[in-house]
Amino acid sequence: YVELGTEVSVGDTLCVIEAMKIFNPVDTESAGIVRKIFKHSGDPVEFGEPLFLIESLSP
C-alpha cells in the first residue's frame, strides 16, 4: 500500500497481512513519513516483527 517517502497519518492502512486466509489491515499508530520498508509483498512475517520505519513529524 505505502511506498518510501509516503506521509502517513494516525490510522492510515500501511499494508494488509494474510494469516490463515484472513486478511488483516496494519494501521499506523503515529503520523510521519515512511523511511524504510522491512518486508515486501509475499515475504513471510513473524508476530512482533517490524514492517516499517516511520519518521515522526513531531519536532
CHARMM-style PDB file with segment names, atoms N, HN, CA, C and O in Angstrom:
ATOM      1  N   TYR     1       0.814  -1.192   0.000  1.00  0.00      PROA
ATOM      2  CA  TYR     1       0.000   0.000   0.000  1.00  0.00      PROA
ATOM      3  C   TYR     1       0.858   1.255   0.000  1.00  0.00      PROA
ATOM      4  O   TYR     1       0.711   2.106  -0.877  1.00  0.00      PROA
ATOM      5  N   VAL     2       1.755   1.378   0.979  1.00  0.00      PROA
ATOM      6  HN  VAL     2       1.874   0.687   1.692  1.00  0.00      PROA
ATOM      7  CA  VAL     2       2.568   2.594   1.051  1.00  0.00      PROA
ATOM      8  C   VAL     2       3.934   2.362   0.412  1.00  0.00      PROA
ATOM      9  O   VAL     2       4.401   1.230   0.286  1.00  0.00      PROA
ATOM     10  N   GLU     3       4.550   3.457   0.017  1.00  0.00      PROA
ATOM     11  HN  GLU     3       4.171   4.376   0.119  1.00  0.00      PROA
ATOM     12  CA  GLU     3       5.883   3.418  -0.578  1.00  0.00      PROA
ATOM     13  C   GLU     3       6.806   4.304   0.244  1.00  0.00      PROA
ATOM     14  O   GLU     3       6.344   5.085   1.076  1.00  0.00      PROA
ATOM     15  N   LEU     4       8.103   4.184   0.016  1.00  0.00      PROA
ATOM     16  HN  LEU     4       8.478   3.549  -0.660  1.00  0.00      PROA
ATOM     17  CA  LEU     4       9.067   5.049   0.692  1.00  0.00      PROA
ATOM     18  C   LEU     4       8.723   6.506   0.435  1.00  0.00      PROA
ATOM     19  O   LEU     4       8.375   6.886  -0.683  1.00  0.00      PROA
ATOM     20  N   GLY     5       8.822   7.314   1.477  1.00  0.00      PROA
ATOM     21  HN  GLY     5       9.104   7.005   2.385  1.00  0.00      PROA
ATOM     22  CA  GLY     5       8.566   8.738   1.338  1.00  0.00      PROA
ATOM     23  C   GLY     5       7.115   9.131   1.500  1.00  0.00      PROA
ATOM     24  O   GLY     5       6.792  10.319   1.488  1.00  0.00      PROA
ATOM     25  N   THR     6       6.227   8.151   1.653  1.00  0.00      PROA
ATOM     26  HN  THR     6       6.489   7.186   1.664  1.00  0.00      PROA
ATOM     27  CA  THR     6       4.807   8.450   1.827  1.00  0.00      PROA
ATOM     28  C   THR     6       4.570   9.074   3.194  1.00  0.00      PROA
ATOM     29  O   THR     6       5.068   8.573   4.203  1.00  0.00      PROA
ATOM     30  N   GLU     7       3.814  10.158   3.231  1.00  0.00      PROA
ATOM     31  HN  GLU     7       3.410  10.564   2.412  1.00  0.00      PROA
ATOM     32  CA  GLU     7       3.419  10.753   4.503  1.00  0.00      PROA
ATOM     33  C   GLU     7       2.146  10.062   4.970  1.00  0.00      PROA
ATOM     34  O   GLU     7       1.176   9.961   4.219  1.00  0.00      PROA
ATOM     35  N   VAL     8       2.150   9.583   6.224  1.00  0.00      PROA
ATOM     36  HN  VAL     8       2.937   9.665   6.834  1.00  0.00      PROA
ATOM     37  CA  VAL     8       1.003   8.866   6.768  1.00  0.00      PROA
ATOM     38  C   VAL     8       0.466   9.573   8.003  1.00  0.00      PROA
ATOM     39  O   VAL     8       1.196  10.264   8.712  1.00  0.00      PROA
ATOM     40  N   SER     9      -0.820   9.386   8.242  1.00  0.00      PROA
ATOM     41  HN  SER     9      -1.414   8.824   7.666  1.00  0.00      PROA
ATOM     42  CA  SER     9      -1.492   9.928   9.416  1.00  0.00      PROA
ATOM     43  C   SER     9      -1.908   8.777  10.320  1.00  0.00      PROA
ATOM     44  O   SER     9      -1.966   7.628   9.882  1.00  0.00      PROA
ATOM     45  N   VAL    10      -2.194   9.081  11.572  1.00  0.00      PROA
ATOM     46  HN  VAL    10      -2.147  10.015  11.928  1.00  0.00      PROA
ATOM     47  CA  VAL    10      -2.657   8.067  12.515  1.00  0.00      PROA
ATOM     48  C   VAL    10      -3.878   7.359  11.933  1.00  0.00      PROA
ATOM     49  O   VAL    10      -4.826   8.006  11.486  1.00  0.00      PROA
ATOM     50  N   GLY    11      -3.847   6.029  11.942  1.00  0.00      PROA
ATOM     51  HN  GLY    11      -3.077   5.504  12.305  1.00  0.00      PROA
ATOM     52  CA  GLY    11      -4.968   5.236  11.456  1.00  0.00      PROA
ATOM     53  C   GLY    11      -4.908   4.862   9.989  1.00  0.00      PROA
ATOM     54  O   GLY    11      -5.731   4.073   9.525  1.00  0.00      PROA
ATOM     55  N   ASP    12      -3.949   5.411   9.242  1.00  0.00      PROA
ATOM     56  HN  ASP    12      -3.281   6.052   9.619  1.00  0.00      PROA
ATOM     57  CA  ASP    12      -3.807   5.036   7.828  1.00  0.00      PROA
ATOM     58  C   ASP    12      -3.413   3.558   7.726  1.00  0.00      PROA
ATOM     59  O   ASP    12      -2.649   3.056   8.551  1.00  0.00      PROA
ATOM     60  N   THR    13      -3.934   2.875   6.718  1.00  0.00      PROA
ATOM     61  HN  THR    13      -4.554   3.284   6.048  1.00  0.00      PROA
ATOM     62  CA  THR    13      -3.559   1.487   6.478  1.00  0.00      PROA
ATOM     63  C   THR    13      -2.251   1.454   5.693  1.00  0.00      PROA
ATOM     64  O   THR    13      -2.154   2.003   4.595  1.00  0.00      PROA
ATOM     65  N   LEU    14      -1.246   0.798   6.279  1.00  0.00      PROA
ATOM     66  HN  LEU    14      -1.325   0.353   7.171  1.00  0.00      PROA
ATOM     67  CA  LEU    14       0.067   0.698   5.649  1.00  0.00      PROA
ATOM     68  C   LEU    14       0.142  -0.495   4.706  1.00  0.00      PROA
ATOM     69  O   LEU    14       0.736  -0.411   3.631  1.00  0.00      PROA
ATOM     70  N   CYS    15      -0.464  -1.604   5.115  1.00  0.00      PROA
ATOM     71  HN  CYS    15      -0.946  -1.671   5.988  1.00  0.00      PROA
ATOM     72  CA  CYS    15      -0.449  -2.820   4.308  1.00  0.00      PROA
ATOM     73  C   CYS    15      -1.506  -3.770   4.853  1.00  0.00      PROA
ATOM     74  O   CYS    15      -2.198  -3.454   5.820  1.00  0.00      PROA
ATOM     75  N   VAL    16      -1.623  -4.925   4.229  1.00  0.00      PROA
ATOM     76  HN  VAL    16      -1.060  -5.181   3.442  1.00  0.00      PROA
ATOM     77  CA  VAL    16      -2.536  -5.972   4.680  1.00  0.00      PROA
ATOM     78  C   VAL    16      -1.724  -7.254   4.812  1.00  0.00      PROA
ATOM     79  O   VAL    16      -0.972  -7.621   3.909  1.00  0.00      PROA
ATOM     80  N   ILE    17      -1.885  -7.933   5.951  1.00  0.00      PROA
ATOM     81  HN  ILE    17      -2.495  -7.634   6.685  1.00  0.00      PROA
ATOM     82  CA  ILE    17      -1.191  -9.191   6.217  1.00  0.00      PROA
ATOM     83  C   ILE    17      -2.208 -10.329   6.116  1.00  0.00      PROA
ATOM     84  O   ILE    17      -3.292 -10.252   6.695  1.00  0.00      PROA
ATOM     85  N   GLU    18      -1.855 -11.378   5.383  1.00  0.00      PROA
ATOM     86  HN  GLU    18      -0.975 -11.440   4.913  1.00  0.00      PROA
ATOM     87  CA  GLU    18      -2.726 -12.555   5.294  1.00  0.00      PROA
ATOM     88  C   GLU    18      -2.244 -13.604   6.282  1.00  0.00      PROA
ATOM     89  O   GLU    18      -1.072 -13.983   6.282  1.00  0.00      PROA
ATOM     90  N   ALA    19      -3.163 -14.070   7.127  1.00  0.00      PROA
ATOM     91  HN  ALA    19      -4.115 -13.763   7.127  1.00  0.00      PROA
ATOM     92  CA  ALA    19      -2.857 -15.139   8.071  1.00  0.00      PROA
ATOM     93  C   ALA    19      -4.023 -16.117   8.067  1.00  0.00      PROA
ATOM     94  O   ALA    19      -5.147 -15.751   8.410  1.00  0.00      PROA
ATOM     95  N   MET    20      -3.761 -17.336   7.686  1.00  0.00      PROA
ATOM     96  HN  MET    20      -2.847 -17.633   7.408  1.00  0.00      PROA
ATOM     97  CA  MET    20      -4.782 -18.385   7.642  1.00  0.00      PROA
ATOM     98  C   MET    20      -5.997 -17.963   6.814  1.00  0.00      PROA
ATOM     99  O   MET    20      -7.141 -18.152   7.228  1.00  0.00      PROA
ATOM    100  N   LYS    21      -5.733 -17.397   5.652  1.00  0.00      PROA
ATOM    101  HN  LYS    21      -4.804 -17.243   5.316  1.00  0.00      PROA
ATOM    102  CA  LYS    21      -6.761 -16.966   4.686  1.00  0.00      PROA
ATOM    103  C   LYS    21      -7.594 -15.780   5.173  1.00  0.00      PROA
ATOM    104  O   LYS    21      -8.620 -15.456   4.575  1.00  0.00      PROA
ATOM    105  N   ILE    22      -7.158 -15.136   6.251  1.00  0.00      PROA
ATOM    106  HN  ILE    22      -6.324 -15.399   6.736  1.00  0.00      PROA
ATOM    107  CA  ILE    22      -7.825 -13.933   6.758  1.00  0.00      PROA
ATOM    108  C   ILE    22      -6.897 -12.755   6.504  1.00  0.00      PROA
ATOM    109  O   ILE    22      -5.707 -12.812   6.815  1.00  0.00      PROA
ATOM    110  N   PHE    23      -7.449 -11.687   5.935  1.00  0.00      PROA
ATOM    111  HN  PHE    23      -8.416 -11.641   5.682  1.00  0.00      PROA
ATOM    112  CA  PHE    23      -6.662 -10.501   5.611  1.00  0.00      PROA
ATOM    113  C   PHE    23      -6.815  -9.470   6.727  1.00  0.00      PROA
ATOM    114  O   PHE    23      -7.927  -9.050   7.046  1.00  0.00      PROA
ATOM    115  N   ASN    24      -5.691  -9.068   7.316  1.00  0.00      PROA
ATOM    116  HN  ASN    24      -4.788  -9.409   7.057  1.00  0.00      PROA
ATOM    117  CA  ASN    24      -5.672  -8.152   8.454  1.00  0.00      PROA
ATOM    118  C   ASN    24      -4.962  -6.859   8.079  1.00  0.00      PROA
ATOM    119  O   ASN    24      -3.784  -6.882   7.724  1.00  0.00      PROA
ATOM    120  N   PRO    25      -5.671  -5.719   8.153  1.00  0.00      PROA
ATOM    121  CA  PRO    25      -5.009  -4.450   7.850  1.00  0.00      PROA
ATOM    122  C   PRO    25      -4.018  -4.076   8.953  1.00  0.00      PROA
ATOM    123  O   PRO    25      -4.260  -4.339  10.131  1.00  0.00      PROA
ATOM    124  N   VAL    26      -2.914  -3.469   8.563  1.00  0.00      PROA
ATOM    125  HN  VAL    26      -2.717  -3.256   7.606  1.00  0.00      PROA
ATOM    126  CA  VAL    26      -1.925  -2.956   9.512  1.00  0.00      PROA
ATOM    127  C   VAL    26      -1.988  -1.441   9.417  1.00  0.00      PROA
ATOM    128  O   VAL    26      -1.614  -0.852   8.403  1.00  0.00      PROA
ATOM    129  N   ASP    27      -2.470  -0.814  10.492  1.00  0.00      PROA
ATOM    130  HN  ASP    27      -2.775  -1.292  11.316  1.00  0.00      PROA
ATOM    131  CA  ASP    27      -2.647   0.638  10.523  1.00  0.00      PROA
ATOM    132  C   ASP    27      -1.533   1.289  11.330  1.00  0.00      PROA
ATOM    133  O   ASP    27      -0.991   0.687  12.257  1.00  0.00      PROA
ATOM    134  N   THR    28      -1.198   2.519  10.972  1.00  0.00      PROA
ATOM    135  HN  THR    28      -1.638   3.008  10.219  1.00  0.00      PROA
ATOM    136  CA  THR    28      -0.151   3.232  11.698  1.00  0.00      PROA
ATOM    137  C   THR    28      -0.709   3.842  12.985  1.00  0.00      PROA
ATOM    138  O   THR    28      -1.853   4.294  13.038  1.00  0.00      PROA
ATOM    139  N   GLU    29       0.128   3.840  14.010  1.00  0.00      PROA
ATOM    140  HN  GLU    29       1.057   3.473  13.967  1.00  0.00      PROA
ATOM    141  CA  GLU    29      -0.251   4.411  15.299  1.00  0.00      PROA
ATOM    142  C   GLU    29       0.293   5.822  15.472  1.00  0.00      PROA
ATOM    143  O   GLU    29      -0.005   6.488  16.463  1.00  0.00      PROA
ATOM    144  N   SER    30       1.092   6.281  14.506  1.00  0.00      PROA
ATOM    145  HN  SER    30       1.333   5.741  13.700  1.00  0.00      PROA
ATOM    146  CA  SER    30       1.652   7.627  14.597  1.00  0.00      PROA
ATOM    147  C   SER    30       1.763   8.245  13.209  1.00  0.00      PROA
ATOM    148  O   SER    30       1.850   7.543  12.201  1.00  0.00      PROA
ATOM    149  N   ALA    31       1.757   9.561  13.181  1.00  0.00      PROA
ATOM    150  HN  ALA    31       1.687  10.131  14.000  1.00  0.00      PROA
ATOM    151  CA  ALA    31       1.905  10.287  11.916  1.00  0.00      PROA
ATOM    152  C   ALA    31       3.385  10.433  11.596  1.00  0.00      PROA
ATOM    153  O   ALA    31       4.218  10.551  12.495  1.00  0.00      PROA
ATOM    154  N   GLY    32       3.701  10.424  10.319  1.00  0.00      PROA
ATOM    155  HN  GLY    32       3.025  10.329   9.588  1.00  0.00      PROA
ATOM    156  CA  GLY    32       5.089  10.601   9.926  1.00  0.00      PROA
ATOM    157  C   GLY    32       5.318  10.262   8.468  1.00  0.00      PROA
ATOM    158  O   GLY    32       4.384  10.227   7.667  1.00  0.00      PROA
ATOM    159  N   ILE    33       6.576  10.011   8.136  1.00  0.00      PROA
ATOM    160  HN  ILE    33       7.335  10.039   8.787  1.00  0.00      PROA
ATOM    161  CA  ILE    33       6.972   9.689   6.767  1.00  0.00      PROA
ATOM    162  C   ILE    33       7.617   8.304   6.766  1.00  0.00      PROA
ATOM    163  O   ILE    33       8.486   8.018   7.590  1.00  0.00      PROA
ATOM    164  N   VAL    34       7.191   7.450   5.843  1.00  0.00      PROA
ATOM    165  HN  VAL    34       6.485   7.682   5.174  1.00  0.00      PROA
ATOM    166  CA  VAL    34       7.750   6.099   5.729  1.00  0.00      PROA
ATOM    167  C   VAL    34       9.180   6.224   5.204  1.00  0.00      PROA
ATOM    168  O   VAL    34       9.400   6.664   4.076  1.00  0.00      PROA
ATOM    169  N   ARG    35      10.155   5.829   6.039  1.00  0.00      PROA
ATOM    170  HN  ARG    35       9.976   5.472   6.955  1.00  0.00      PROA
ATOM    171  CA  ARG    35      11.570   5.945   5.683  1.00  0.00      PROA
ATOM    172  C   ARG    35      12.196   4.607   5.300  1.00  0.00      PROA
ATOM    173  O   ARG    35      13.202   4.574   4.591  1.00  0.00      PROA
ATOM    174  N   LYS    36      11.602   3.497   5.767  1.00  0.00      PROA
ATOM    175  HN  LYS    36      10.784   3.524   6.342  1.00  0.00      PROA
ATOM    176  CA  LYS    36      12.138   2.182   5.415  1.00  0.00      PROA
ATOM    177  C   LYS    36      11.005   1.166   5.420  1.00  0.00      PROA
ATOM    178  O   LYS    36      10.102   1.220   6.255  1.00  0.00      PROA
ATOM    179  N   ILE    37      11.071   0.234   4.463  1.00  0.00      PROA
ATOM    180  HN  ILE    37      11.804   0.191   3.784  1.00  0.00      PROA
ATOM    181  CA  ILE    37      10.120  -0.872   4.394  1.00  0.00      PROA
ATOM    182  C   ILE    37      10.929  -2.147   4.601  1.00  0.00      PROA
ATOM    183  O   ILE    37      11.785  -2.486   3.784  1.00  0.00      PROA
ATOM    184  N   PHE    38      10.654  -2.855   5.705  1.00  0.00      PROA
ATOM    185  HN  PHE    38       9.959  -2.579   6.369  1.00  0.00      PROA
ATOM    186  CA  PHE    38      11.421  -4.049   6.047  1.00  0.00      PROA
ATOM    187  C   PHE    38      10.915  -5.307   5.344  1.00  0.00      PROA
ATOM    188  O   PHE    38      11.693  -6.224   5.079  1.00  0.00      PROA
ATOM    189  N   LYS    39       9.623  -5.357   5.043  1.00  0.00      PROA
ATOM    190  HN  LYS    39       8.991  -4.612   5.258  1.00  0.00      PROA
ATOM    191  CA  LYS    39       9.017  -6.527   4.399  1.00  0.00      PROA
ATOM    192  C   LYS    39       8.257  -6.083   3.162  1.00  0.00      PROA
ATOM    193  O   LYS    39       7.684  -4.994   3.123  1.00  0.00      PROA
ATOM    194  N   HSD    40       8.261  -6.942   2.154  1.00  0.00      PROA
ATOM    195  HN  HSD    40       8.726  -7.827   2.186  1.00  0.00      PROA
ATOM    196  CA  HSD    40       7.584  -6.639   0.892  1.00  0.00      PROA
ATOM    197  C   HSD    40       6.540  -7.707   0.598  1.00  0.00      PROA
ATOM    198  O   HSD    40       6.507  -8.745   1.258  1.00  0.00      PROA
ATOM    199  N   SER    41       5.705  -7.461  -0.371  1.00  0.00      PROA
ATOM    200  HN  SER    41       5.731  -6.618  -0.907  1.00  0.00      PROA
ATOM    201  CA  SER    41       4.632  -8.380  -0.735  1.00  0.00      PROA
ATOM    202  C   SER    41       5.167  -9.796  -0.938  1.00  0.00      PROA
ATOM    203  O   SER    41       6.112 -10.020  -1.694  1.00  0.00      PROA
ATOM    204  N   GLY    42       4.539 -10.740  -0.247  1.00  0.00      PROA
ATOM    205  HN  GLY    42       3.771 -10.558   0.367  1.00  0.00      PROA
ATOM    206  CA  GLY    42       4.933 -12.143  -0.369  1.00  0.00      PROA
ATOM    207  C   GLY    42       5.953 -12.610   0.651  1.00  0.00      PROA
ATOM    208  O   GLY    42       6.164 -13.813   0.804  1.00  0.00      PROA
ATOM    209  N   ASP    43       6.601 -11.669   1.362  1.00  0.00      PROA
ATOM    210  HN  ASP    43       6.430 -10.691   1.238  1.00  0.00      PROA
ATOM    211  CA  ASP    43       7.576 -12.044   2.388  1.00  0.00      PROA
ATOM    212  C   ASP    43       6.859 -12.620   3.610  1.00  0.00      PROA
ATOM    213  O   ASP    43       5.807 -12.112   3.997  1.00  0.00      PROA
ATOM    214  N   PRO    44       7.413 -13.675   4.226  1.00  0.00      PROA
ATOM    215  CA  PRO    44       6.828 -14.168   5.481  1.00  0.00      PROA
ATOM    216  C   PRO    44       7.097 -13.164   6.604  1.00  0.00      PROA
ATOM    217  O   PRO    44       8.132 -12.498   6.625  1.00  0.00      PROA
ATOM    218  N   VAL    45       6.154 -13.072   7.529  1.00  0.00      PROA
ATOM    219  HN  VAL    45       5.313 -13.614   7.512  1.00  0.00      PROA
ATOM    220  CA  VAL    45       6.249 -12.118   8.634  1.00  0.00      PROA
ATOM    221  C   VAL    45       5.974 -12.849   9.943  1.00  0.00      PROA
ATOM    222  O   VAL    45       5.027 -13.629  10.038  1.00  0.00      PROA
ATOM    223  N   GLU    46       6.800 -12.595  10.943  1.00  0.00      PROA
ATOM    224  HN  GLU    46       7.570 -11.962  10.866  1.00  0.00      PROA
ATOM    225  CA  GLU    46       6.603 -13.161  12.273  1.00  0.00      PROA
ATOM    226  C   GLU    46       5.906 -12.142  13.168  1.00  0.00      PROA
ATOM    227  O   GLU    46       6.049 -10.936  12.970  1.00  0.00      PROA
ATOM    228  N   PHE    47       5.153 -12.625  14.150  1.00  0.00      PROA
ATOM    229  HN  PHE    47       5.037 -13.605  14.312  1.00  0.00      PROA
ATOM    230  CA  PHE    47       4.470 -11.748  15.094  1.00  0.00      PROA
ATOM    231  C   PHE    47       5.487 -10.848  15.788  1.00  0.00      PROA
ATOM    232  O   PHE    47       6.523 -11.318  16.259  1.00  0.00      PROA
ATOM    233  N   GLY    48       5.185  -9.546  15.849  1.00  0.00      PROA
ATOM    234  HN  GLY    48       4.343  -9.164  15.466  1.00  0.00      PROA
ATOM    235  CA  GLY    48       6.042  -8.583  16.525  1.00  0.00      PROA
ATOM    236  C   GLY    48       7.199  -8.058  15.693  1.00  0.00      PROA
ATOM    237  O   GLY    48       7.942  -7.185  16.141  1.00  0.00      PROA
ATOM    238  N   GLU    49       7.355  -8.580  14.493  1.00  0.00      PROA
ATOM    239  HN  GLU    49       6.751  -9.290  14.130  1.00  0.00      PROA
ATOM    240  CA  GLU    49       8.454  -8.161  13.623  1.00  0.00      PROA
ATOM    241  C   GLU    49       8.159  -6.785  13.017  1.00  0.00      PROA
ATOM    242  O   GLU    49       7.038  -6.546  12.569  1.00  0.00      PROA
ATOM    243  N   PRO    50       9.141  -5.874  12.993  1.00  0.00      PROA
ATOM    244  CA  PRO    50       8.890  -4.556  12.390  1.00  0.00      PROA
ATOM    245  C   PRO    50       8.671  -4.666  10.884  1.00  0.00      PROA
ATOM    246  O   PRO    50       9.342  -5.437  10.199  1.00  0.00      PROA
ATOM    247  N   LEU    51       7.725  -3.886  10.386  1.00  0.00      PROA
ATOM    248  HN  LEU    51       7.180  -3.259  10.942  1.00  0.00      PROA
ATOM    249  CA  LEU    51       7.415  -3.877   8.960  1.00  0.00      PROA
ATOM    250  C   LEU    51       7.867  -2.585   8.299  1.00  0.00      PROA
ATOM    251  O   LEU    51       8.295  -2.585   7.144  1.00  0.00      PROA
ATOM    252  N   PHE    52       7.769  -1.469   9.047  1.00  0.00      PROA
ATOM    253  HN  PHE    52       7.422  -1.469   9.985  1.00  0.00      PROA
ATOM    254  CA  PHE    52       8.083  -0.147   8.504  1.00  0.00      PROA
ATOM    255  C   PHE    52       8.839   0.670   9.538  1.00  0.00      PROA
ATOM    256  O   PHE    52       8.703   0.449  10.741  1.00  0.00      PROA
ATOM    257  N   LEU    53       9.638   1.617   9.057  1.00  0.00      PROA
ATOM    258  HN  LEU    53       9.749   1.797   8.079  1.00  0.00      PROA
ATOM    259  CA  LEU    53      10.240   2.642   9.908  1.00  0.00      PROA
ATOM    260  C   LEU    53       9.575   3.949   9.518  1.00  0.00      PROA
ATOM    261  O   LEU    53       9.643   4.373   8.365  1.00  0.00      PROA
ATOM    262  N   ILE    54       8.930   4.586  10.492  1.00  0.00      PROA
ATOM    263  HN  ILE    54       8.875   4.241  11.429  1.00  0.00      PROA
ATOM    264  CA  ILE    54       8.225   5.841  10.231  1.00  0.00      PROA
ATOM    265  C   ILE    54       8.887   6.950  11.033  1.00  0.00      PROA
ATOM    266  O   ILE    54       8.968   6.883  12.260  1.00  0.00      PROA
ATOM    267  N   GLU    55       9.360   7.968  10.327  1.00  0.00      PROA
ATOM    268  HN  GLU    55       9.294   8.022   9.331  1.00  0.00      PROA
ATOM    269  CA  GLU    55       9.970   9.138  10.964  1.00  0.00      PROA
ATOM    270  C   GLU    55       8.851  10.066  11.409  1.00  0.00      PROA
ATOM    271  O   GLU    55       8.011  10.462  10.602  1.00  0.00      PROA
ATOM    272  N   SER    56       8.839  10.411  12.680  1.00  0.00      PROA
ATOM    273  HN  SER    56       9.522  10.090  13.336  1.00  0.00      PROA
ATOM    274  CA  SER    56       7.795  11.260  13.242  1.00  0.00      PROA
ATOM    275  C   SER    56       7.825  12.657  12.639  1.00  0.00      PROA
ATOM    276  O   SER    56       8.889  13.185  12.316  1.00  0.00      PROA
ATOM    277  N   LEU    57       6.646  13.246  12.492  1.00  0.00      PROA
ATOM    278  HN  LEU    57       5.781  12.817  12.754  1.00  0.00      PROA
ATOM    279  CA  LEU    57       6.549  14.624  12.015  1.00  0.00      PROA
ATOM    280  C   LEU    57       6.634  15.621  13.164  1.00  0.00      PROA
ATOM    281  O   LEU    57       6.766  16.824  12.939  1.00  0.00      PROA
ATOM    282  N   SER    58       6.560  15.120  14.403  1.00  0.00      PROA
ATOM    283  HN  SER    58       6.453  14.143  14.586  1.00  0.00      PROA
ATOM    284  CA  SER    58       6.642  15.998  15.568  1.00  0.00      PROA
ATOM    285  C   SER    58       8.069  16.478  15.757  1.00  0.00      PROA
ATOM    286  O   SER    58       9.014  15.714  15.555  1.00  0.00      PROA
ATOM    287  N   PRO    59       8.235  17.744  16.144  1.00  0.00      PROA
ATOM    288  CA  PRO    59       9.593  18.275  16.367  1.00  0.00      PROA
ATOM    289  C   PRO    59      10.259  17.679  17.588  1.00  0.00      PROA
ATOM    290  OT1 PRO    59      11.397  18.026  17.902  1.00  0.00      PROA
TER     291      PRO     59
END
